[in-house]
Amino acid sequence: MPYFIFRQKTLVKGGAAALDGVPDNIDSLEWIQGKIMSPPTTQDPLLLDLSLESGSFRGAIIDGFLTLYHRRLRTALTEFGIDNIQYFPVVLRDKETGKTEDDYFLVNIIGLLDCVDMNKSKVNWWPSGMGFDFVSMVIDENKTQGLPIFRLKDDPTKVLINEDLKKHLQEKKMLVGTQLIKPEDYSDW
């Protein structure tokens, strides 16, 4: 079954939304490790500032420092039976106007899958030998555990969805402002 990298489309009319950063008590790297997380703060919902460069467009995903899904995307994922995501409410604030919006959730996708076939994928190793950049990646379907959505162990910033979930999200019109990339067509450059 084909898989797709599922992320925010940043080049959109009106400009994409982006976070200005994260509160001091949140380590954004913790939120991509695939482990169960406690609520991010005693403040409920979590207040996040939008960057001054944020545009007016709001799609299904806002990613960058943290991954946020729109409430309608959350509903579509739940309807599909997705049960490996934790959702925490957030309030987004425009720093210039003070206007707030509460249509997004901080998401934690539970589990990292070691499913990239490194023998078939193309990578450029760093001169230090301490890492690499993907030129093209191949997913070993036998190692996906049948999960329709997951993060990659080799690069946890990447969220992948399978073909069935993609079709469901298309039917629900929940791919607005998203980008779907076949792993074999993906490159870090």
C-alpha positions as CSV (number, residue, x, y, z in Angstrom):
1,M,0.0,0.0,0.0
2,P,1.4,3.4,-0.9
3,Y,2.3,5.9,1.9
4,F,2.6,9.7,1.8
5,I,4.5,12.2,3.8
6,F,1.7,14.4,5.3
7,R,2.5,18.0,6.1
8,Q,1.5,21.6,5.9
9,K,1.7,23.3,2.5
10,T,3.5,26.5,3.2
11,L,3.2,28.3,-0.1
12,V,-0.5,29.2,-0.2
13,K,-2.5,32.3,-1.2
14,G,-2.9,34.5,1.8
15,G,0.2,33.0,3.4
16,A,0.5,30.0,5.7
17,A,0.2,30.2,9.5
18,A,3.3,29.6,11.6
19,L,4.1,29.6,15.2
20,D,6.4,32.2,16.7
21,G,8.0,29.6,19.0
22,V,7.0,27.5,21.9
23,P,6.7,28.4,25.6
24,D,9.8,27.9,27.7
25,N,8.3,24.9,29.5
26,I,7.8,22.9,26.3
27,D,10.6,21.0,24.5
28,S,9.4,20.7,20.9
29,L,11.7,17.7,20.3
30,E,9.8,15.8,23.1
31,W,6.6,16.1,21.0
32,I,8.0,14.1,18.1
33,Q,9.5,11.1,20.0
34,G,6.4,9.0,19.8
35,K,5.9,8.5,23.5
36,I,2.8,9.2,25.5
37,M,2.9,12.8,26.8
38,S,1.3,14.5,29.7
39,P,-0.7,17.7,29.0
40,P,1.9,20.4,28.1
41,T,1.0,22.8,30.9
42,T,-1.3,23.5,33.7
43,Q,-2.7,26.2,31.5
44,D,-5.7,24.8,29.5
45,P,-5.8,25.4,26.7
46,L,-2.2,26.1,25.8
47,L,-1.6,29.7,24.4
48,L,0.7,29.8,21.4
49,D,1.6,33.0,19.5
50,L,1.6,33.1,15.8
51,S,4.7,34.6,14.1
52,L,4.5,38.1,12.8
53,E,5.0,36.6,9.3
54,S,2.0,34.4,9.6
55,G,-0.5,34.7,6.8
56,S,-4.3,34.6,7.0
57,F,-4.7,31.1,5.5
58,R,-5.7,28.3,7.8
59,G,-5.5,24.8,6.6
60,A,-5.8,21.4,8.2
61,I,-2.2,21.4,9.6
62,I,0.1,23.9,11.1
63,D,3.6,22.5,11.6
64,G,7.1,23.6,12.4
65,F,8.0,23.9,16.1
66,L,5.0,21.8,17.0
67,T,2.4,19.9,15.0
68,L,-1.2,21.3,15.2
69,Y,-4.2,19.7,13.5
70,H,-7.5,21.5,12.9
71,R,-10.5,20.3,14.8
72,R,-12.1,19.1,11.6
73,L,-9.0,17.0,10.8
74,R,-9.2,15.6,14.3
75,T,-12.8,14.6,13.7
76,A,-12.0,13.0,10.4
77,L,-9.1,11.0,11.9
78,T,-11.3,9.8,14.8
79,E,-14.0,8.8,12.4
80,F,-11.4,6.7,10.5
81,G,-10.5,4.9,13.8
82,I,-7.2,6.5,14.4
83,D,-6.3,5.8,18.0
84,N,-2.5,6.5,18.2
85,I,-2.8,10.3,18.5
86,Q,-3.1,12.4,21.6
87,Y,-4.8,15.8,21.2
88,F,-4.4,18.9,23.5
89,P,-6.4,22.1,22.9
90,V,-4.5,25.3,22.0
91,V,-5.4,28.9,21.5
92,L,-3.5,30.7,18.8
93,R,-2.9,34.4,19.3
94,D,-2.1,37.1,16.7
95,K,0.6,39.1,18.5
96,E,-0.3,42.3,16.6
97,T,-4.0,42.4,17.1
98,G,-4.4,40.2,20.2
99,K,-7.1,38.2,18.3
100,T,-7.3,34.5,19.3
101,E,-8.6,31.4,17.6
102,D,-9.2,28.0,19.1
103,D,-9.7,25.6,16.1
104,Y,-6.4,23.7,16.5
105,F,-5.0,20.9,18.7
106,L,-1.4,20.1,19.6
107,V,-1.0,16.5,18.4
108,N,1.2,13.8,19.7
109,I,1.5,10.9,17.3
110,I,2.3,7.9,19.4
111,G,4.9,5.5,18.2
112,L,8.0,5.9,15.9
113,L,8.3,3.2,13.2
114,D,11.6,2.0,11.9
115,C,10.2,1.2,8.5
116,V,12.5,2.9,6.0
117,D,14.3,0.4,3.8
118,M,17.7,1.9,3.9
119,N,19.1,-0.5,1.3
120,K,16.6,0.8,-1.3
121,S,16.5,4.4,-0.2
122,K,19.0,7.0,-1.4
123,V,20.8,9.0,1.2
124,N,23.6,11.5,1.3
125,W,25.8,10.8,4.4
126,W,27.1,13.9,6.2
127,P,30.9,14.2,6.0
128,S,31.0,13.6,9.8
129,G,29.3,10.3,9.3
130,M,26.9,11.2,12.2
131,G,23.8,11.5,10.0
132,F,22.3,11.8,6.5
133,D,19.8,13.6,4.3
134,F,17.3,11.6,2.3
135,V,17.5,11.9,-1.5
136,S,14.7,9.4,-1.8
137,M,13.1,7.0,0.7
138,V,11.4,3.6,0.3
139,I,9.0,2.4,3.0
140,D,9.0,-1.2,4.0
141,E,5.3,-1.9,4.3
142,N,6.0,-5.1,6.4
143,K,7.3,-2.8,9.1
144,T,4.5,-0.3,9.3
145,Q,2.4,-2.4,11.7
146,G,-0.7,-1.6,9.7
147,L,-0.8,1.9,11.2
148,P,-2.5,4.4,8.9
149,I,-0.6,7.3,10.4
150,F,2.8,7.4,12.1
151,R,6.2,9.2,12.5
152,L,9.4,7.8,11.1
153,K,12.1,6.7,13.5
154,D,14.8,7.8,11.1
155,D,13.3,11.3,10.8
156,P,10.5,11.9,13.4
157,T,9.6,15.3,11.9
158,K,8.0,13.2,9.1
159,V,4.4,12.1,9.5
160,L,3.3,9.4,7.0
161,I,-0.2,8.3,6.1
162,N,-1.3,5.3,4.1
163,E,-3.5,5.3,0.9
164,D,-6.7,4.4,2.7
165,L,-6.4,7.3,5.2
166,K,-5.5,9.6,2.3
167,K,-8.7,8.6,0.5
168,H,-10.8,9.1,3.6
169,L,-9.3,12.6,4.1
170,Q,-9.9,13.5,0.5
171,E,-13.6,12.4,0.8
172,K,-13.9,14.6,4.0
173,K,-12.2,17.5,2.2
174,M,-9.5,17.6,4.9
175,L,-6.4,18.0,2.7
176,V,-6.9,21.7,2.3
177,G,-3.5,23.4,2.9
178,T,-1.7,20.1,3.1
179,Q,1.0,18.6,1.0
180,L,1.2,14.8,0.3
181,I,4.6,13.6,-1.0
182,K,5.4,10.0,-2.0
183,P,8.4,8.9,0.0
184,E,10.3,7.9,-3.2
185,D,9.8,11.5,-4.5
186,Y,10.9,13.1,-1.2
187,S,14.2,14.8,-0.8
188,D,15.6,16.8,2.2
189,W,16.9,19.2,-0.4
